[in-house]
Amino acid sequence: MQKFKERWQIQENWQLIFPLLGLVGILYSSFKFAKIITKDINSFLSVSVALIFSYLLVKLCLFFFKKLENKWIVNYRWEMIRIFIVFAITGSSSVVVGRPIIKLLGINKENLNVFVYWMLFAVISLIFYQILLVLFGWLFGQFQFFWTFEKKMLSRFGLGFIFKQENN
C-alpha cells in the first residue's frame, strides 16, 4: 500500500478515495458493457468479458496518465484521477441534462430530420457540458484547472472573445 501511495503521491488516507472511485467506475462501466455484448447468455461469460474489459480500461487510463502527466499541471499525480472522474461525470451528466431540455423545446425525431435532431442534441449537450465541467471541477476541488481548460476549449471553438475582458 505504501508503494501505491508513493507512486500516486498520496499524503493523506482520504486521498485514496479518488483511485477507489476510478476503479469502481471502470468496473461498473465494464460490467455494463459486458452485459450489452453478451446479452446475459452466460453469467461466467459476462464476468469474464467485464474483467478483460476492466483490465484494458485500466491499461488505457494508465497510458493516458503517462501522456498527460507533463501536459496537465497538477500538484500531485492522484489529482489526475480526480480530473478524469470530473470528465467522466460531466460527459454523462451533459447528456442526461440535454435530453429533457430537447424534449422541453418540443424537438424529437418525428418532427425533425434525424440528422438535424442529433446535431441540435449535440449542441445543447455541449453547452451544458461547458457549464457542468466548471461546476464539477469546482465540486472536486479542481476549479482552476477546469477554468483554464474551459477558456482554452472555447477559444478553439472561436469563442475566445468571451474572456477577452478578463485578461485585460
LUMKOL-524362 format. One record per residue (C-alpha): z, y, x negated; residue number from 0. Coordinates in Angstrom, 2 decimals. Layout:
<atoms>
c3=Z; c2=Y; c1=X; marvex=NUM
...
</atoms>
This chain:
<atoms>
c3=0.00; c2=0.00; c1=0.00; marvex=0
c3=0.80; c2=2.33; c1=-2.87; marvex=1
c3=-2.67; c2=1.81; c1=-4.32; marvex=2
c3=-4.22; c2=2.67; c1=-0.92; marvex=3
c3=-2.11; c2=5.84; c1=-0.70; marvex=4
c3=-3.15; c2=6.89; c1=-4.20; marvex=5
c3=-6.82; c2=6.23; c1=-3.52; marvex=6
c3=-6.80; c2=8.40; c1=-0.38; marvex=7
c3=-4.36; c2=10.96; c1=-1.86; marvex=8
c3=-1.78; c2=10.36; c1=0.87; marvex=9
c3=1.53; c2=12.08; c1=0.09; marvex=10
c3=3.36; c2=11.59; c1=3.41; marvex=11
c3=3.54; c2=8.50; c1=5.62; marvex=12
c3=2.39; c2=10.44; c1=8.71; marvex=13
c3=-0.98; c2=10.94; c1=6.99; marvex=14
c3=-1.59; c2=7.18; c1=7.31; marvex=15
c3=-2.38; c2=7.83; c1=10.99; marvex=16
c3=-5.88; c2=9.02; c1=10.09; marvex=17
c3=-7.04; c2=5.87; c1=8.25; marvex=18
c3=-5.44; c2=3.84; c1=11.05; marvex=19
c3=-7.26; c2=5.85; c1=13.75; marvex=20
c3=-10.51; c2=5.49; c1=11.82; marvex=21
c3=-10.09; c2=1.73; c1=11.59; marvex=22
c3=-9.17; c2=1.42; c1=15.28; marvex=23
c3=-12.25; c2=3.50; c1=16.18; marvex=24
c3=-14.51; c2=1.28; c1=14.08; marvex=25
c3=-13.05; c2=-1.90; c1=15.58; marvex=26
c3=-13.36; c2=-0.56; c1=19.13; marvex=27
c3=-16.97; c2=0.53; c1=18.59; marvex=28
c3=-17.81; c2=-2.81; c1=17.00; marvex=29
c3=-16.37; c2=-4.81; c1=19.89; marvex=30
c3=-18.20; c2=-2.65; c1=22.46; marvex=31
c3=-21.44; c2=-3.12; c1=20.52; marvex=32
c3=-20.87; c2=-6.87; c1=20.18; marvex=33
c3=-20.31; c2=-7.24; c1=23.93; marvex=34
c3=-23.60; c2=-5.46; c1=24.61; marvex=35
c3=-25.52; c2=-7.61; c1=22.14; marvex=36
c3=-24.01; c2=-10.98; c1=23.01; marvex=37
c3=-23.64; c2=-10.25; c1=26.76; marvex=38
c3=-20.45; c2=-12.33; c1=26.75; marvex=39
c3=-22.38; c2=-15.53; c1=26.06; marvex=40
c3=-19.59; c2=-16.80; c1=23.89; marvex=41
c3=-16.27; c2=-15.17; c1=23.01; marvex=42
c3=-16.37; c2=-16.55; c1=19.49; marvex=43
c3=-19.86; c2=-15.13; c1=19.01; marvex=44
c3=-18.74; c2=-11.71; c1=20.32; marvex=45
c3=-15.76; c2=-11.63; c1=17.97; marvex=46
c3=-17.90; c2=-12.77; c1=15.03; marvex=47
c3=-20.55; c2=-10.11; c1=15.68; marvex=48
c3=-17.81; c2=-7.49; c1=16.10; marvex=49
c3=-16.18; c2=-8.41; c1=12.78; marvex=50
c3=-19.51; c2=-8.37; c1=10.94; marvex=51
c3=-20.41; c2=-5.03; c1=12.50; marvex=52
c3=-16.93; c2=-3.66; c1=11.67; marvex=53
c3=-17.36; c2=-4.67; c1=8.05; marvex=54
c3=-20.78; c2=-3.00; c1=7.92; marvex=55
c3=-19.44; c2=0.18; c1=9.53; marvex=56
c3=-16.55; c2=0.37; c1=7.05; marvex=57
c3=-19.03; c2=-0.03; c1=4.19; marvex=58
c3=-21.26; c2=2.66; c1=5.70; marvex=59
c3=-18.31; c2=5.05; c1=6.11; marvex=60
c3=-17.21; c2=4.48; c1=2.52; marvex=61
c3=-20.79; c2=5.18; c1=1.40; marvex=62
c3=-20.73; c2=8.46; c1=3.34; marvex=63
c3=-17.34; c2=9.36; c1=1.89; marvex=64
c3=-18.72; c2=8.92; c1=-1.60; marvex=65
c3=-21.82; c2=11.00; c1=-0.84; marvex=66
c3=-19.91; c2=13.80; c1=0.89; marvex=67
c3=-16.87; c2=13.86; c1=-1.37; marvex=68
c3=-18.30; c2=16.57; c1=-3.62; marvex=69
c3=-20.17; c2=18.40; c1=-0.86; marvex=70
c3=-17.28; c2=18.91; c1=1.56; marvex=71
c3=-14.45; c2=21.00; c1=0.21; marvex=72
c3=-11.17; c2=19.39; c1=1.24; marvex=73
c3=-7.80; c2=19.29; c1=-0.49; marvex=74
c3=-7.24; c2=15.54; c1=-0.12; marvex=75
c3=-9.51; c2=12.55; c1=0.46; marvex=76
c3=-7.68; c2=11.49; c1=3.62; marvex=77
c3=-8.81; c2=14.75; c1=5.22; marvex=78
c3=-12.36; c2=13.41; c1=5.14; marvex=79
c3=-11.27; c2=10.66; c1=7.54; marvex=80
c3=-9.87; c2=13.34; c1=9.82; marvex=81
c3=-13.20; c2=15.19; c1=9.68; marvex=82
c3=-15.14; c2=12.02; c1=10.56; marvex=83
c3=-12.79; c2=11.45; c1=13.51; marvex=84
c3=-13.43; c2=15.01; c1=14.74; marvex=85
c3=-17.20; c2=14.45; c1=14.55; marvex=86
c3=-16.88; c2=11.18; c1=16.48; marvex=87
c3=-14.69; c2=12.63; c1=19.22; marvex=88
c3=-16.85; c2=15.74; c1=19.53; marvex=89
c3=-20.09; c2=13.80; c1=19.84; marvex=90
c3=-18.73; c2=11.59; c1=22.60; marvex=91
c3=-16.99; c2=14.46; c1=24.38; marvex=92
c3=-20.05; c2=16.69; c1=24.44; marvex=93
c3=-21.99; c2=14.02; c1=26.31; marvex=94
c3=-19.08; c2=13.41; c1=28.70; marvex=95
c3=-18.82; c2=17.16; c1=29.41; marvex=96
c3=-22.60; c2=17.60; c1=29.63; marvex=97
c3=-23.08; c2=15.03; c1=32.42; marvex=98
c3=-21.04; c2=16.79; c1=35.12; marvex=99
c3=-22.44; c2=20.18; c1=34.12; marvex=100
c3=-26.01; c2=18.97; c1=34.54; marvex=101
c3=-25.07; c2=17.43; c1=37.91; marvex=102
c3=-23.35; c2=20.66; c1=38.93; marvex=103
c3=-26.58; c2=22.52; c1=38.20; marvex=104
c3=-28.38; c2=20.08; c1=40.52; marvex=105
c3=-30.54; c2=18.68; c1=37.76; marvex=106
c3=-31.44; c2=15.00; c1=37.94; marvex=107
c3=-34.28; c2=12.67; c1=37.02; marvex=108
c3=-35.59; c2=12.61; c1=40.59; marvex=109
c3=-36.19; c2=16.36; c1=40.92; marvex=110
c3=-37.37; c2=16.97; c1=37.35; marvex=111
c3=-39.69; c2=15.38; c1=34.84; marvex=112
c3=-37.71; c2=12.79; c1=32.82; marvex=113
c3=-38.68; c2=14.45; c1=29.52; marvex=114
c3=-37.54; c2=17.87; c1=30.74; marvex=115
c3=-34.34; c2=16.34; c1=32.14; marvex=116
c3=-33.41; c2=14.80; c1=28.77; marvex=117
c3=-34.32; c2=17.98; c1=26.90; marvex=118
c3=-32.05; c2=20.03; c1=29.18; marvex=119
c3=-29.31; c2=17.42; c1=28.86; marvex=120
c3=-29.60; c2=17.58; c1=25.06; marvex=121
c3=-29.46; c2=21.38; c1=25.05; marvex=122
c3=-26.44; c2=21.50; c1=27.36; marvex=123
c3=-24.66; c2=18.81; c1=25.34; marvex=124
c3=-25.47; c2=20.68; c1=22.12; marvex=125
c3=-23.97; c2=23.89; c1=23.49; marvex=126
c3=-20.75; c2=22.10; c1=24.36; marvex=127
c3=-20.88; c2=20.26; c1=21.03; marvex=128
c3=-20.66; c2=23.59; c1=19.19; marvex=129
c3=-17.65; c2=24.68; c1=21.21; marvex=130
c3=-15.86; c2=21.34; c1=21.10; marvex=131
c3=-16.45; c2=20.92; c1=17.36; marvex=132
c3=-14.42; c2=24.00; c1=16.55; marvex=133
c3=-11.81; c2=23.16; c1=19.21; marvex=134
c3=-11.25; c2=19.59; c1=17.98; marvex=135
c3=-11.39; c2=20.81; c1=14.38; marvex=136
c3=-8.55; c2=23.19; c1=15.21; marvex=137
c3=-6.58; c2=20.47; c1=17.01; marvex=138
c3=-6.91; c2=18.18; c1=13.97; marvex=139
c3=-5.94; c2=20.93; c1=11.52; marvex=140
c3=-9.40; c2=21.48; c1=10.05; marvex=141
c3=-10.36; c2=24.76; c1=11.73; marvex=142
c3=-11.59; c2=26.49; c1=8.58; marvex=143
c3=-13.82; c2=23.56; c1=7.60; marvex=144
c3=-15.41; c2=23.37; c1=11.05; marvex=145
c3=-15.71; c2=27.13; c1=11.48; marvex=146
c3=-17.67; c2=27.31; c1=8.22; marvex=147
c3=-19.68; c2=24.23; c1=9.25; marvex=148
c3=-20.41; c2=25.82; c1=12.65; marvex=149
c3=-21.66; c2=29.08; c1=11.14; marvex=150
c3=-23.93; c2=27.16; c1=8.78; marvex=151
c3=-25.28; c2=24.99; c1=11.61; marvex=152
c3=-26.01; c2=27.96; c1=13.88; marvex=153
c3=-27.74; c2=29.75; c1=11.00; marvex=154
c3=-30.02; c2=26.74; c1=10.61; marvex=155
c3=-30.83; c2=26.98; c1=14.33; marvex=156
c3=-31.86; c2=30.60; c1=13.75; marvex=157
c3=-28.73; c2=31.94; c1=15.42; marvex=158
c3=-27.04; c2=33.25; c1=12.29; marvex=159
c3=-27.23; c2=36.80; c1=13.66; marvex=160
c3=-24.24; c2=35.94; c1=15.88; marvex=161
c3=-21.97; c2=36.01; c1=12.83; marvex=162
c3=-23.51; c2=38.99; c1=11.00; marvex=163
c3=-20.79; c2=41.35; c1=12.30; marvex=164
c3=-18.08; c2=39.05; c1=10.96; marvex=165
c3=-19.49; c2=39.10; c1=7.41; marvex=166
c3=-19.72; c2=42.92; c1=7.20; marvex=167
</atoms>
